[in-house]
Amino acid sequence: MISISKFRQLAGKEAQGLTDEEIEQIIDAQCQFAELAFDTWVIKKGLKQKLNRDIDSK
């Protein structure tokens, strides 16, 4: 997860007027979307079973 200050730096003018709480909500939503996108990619590529086997073997 990125910091609020890094988010403000990257977003530039788009972040002006947003509170820290609003930025935290945006960052959280982005992380949730990224997790969903990754999980979908794993399933589509058929990697889920392989990842589970790798995790279980550790």
C-alpha positions in Angstrom: 0.0 0.0 0.0 1.3 3.5 -0.8 1.4 6.3 1.8 -1.0 9.3 1.7 1.9 11.6 0.8 3.0 9.4 -2.1 -0.7 9.2 -3.3 -0.9 13.0 -3.2 2.4 13.3 -5.1 1.3 10.9 -7.8 -2.3 12.3 -8.1 -1.2 15.9 -8.2 -4.0 18.4 -8.7 -6.6 15.5 -8.6 -5.8 15.1 -4.9 -6.3 18.7 -4.0 -9.2 19.1 -1.7 -9.3 15.5 -0.6 -9.0 14.7 3.1 -6.5 12.1 4.4 -9.5 9.9 5.2 -10.8 10.2 1.6 -7.4 9.3 0.3 -7.2 6.3 2.6 -10.6 5.1 1.3 -9.3 5.5 -2.3 -6.1 3.6 -1.5 -8.1 0.8 0.2 -10.4 0.5 -2.8 -7.5 0.4 -5.2 -5.9 -2.4 -3.1 -9.1 -4.4 -3.1 -9.5 -4.0 -6.8 -5.9 -5.0 -7.4 -6.4 -8.1 -5.2 -9.6 -9.0 -7.2 -7.8 -8.5 -10.5 -4.9 -10.7 -9.4 -7.2 -13.4 -8.1 -9.2 -13.4 -11.4 -5.9 -13.6 -13.4 -4.8 -16.6 -11.3 -8.0 -18.4 -11.8 -8.1 -17.7 -15.6 -4.5 -18.9 -16.0 -5.2 -22.0 -14.0 -2.6 -21.1 -11.4 -4.8 -21.4 -8.4 -4.1 -25.2 -7.8 -0.3 -24.6 -8.4 -0.2 -21.7 -6.0 -2.1 -23.7 -3.3 0.3 -26.7 -3.7 3.3 -24.4 -3.4 1.9 -22.8 -0.2 0.9 -26.1 1.3 4.3 -27.6 0.7 6.0 -24.8 2.8 
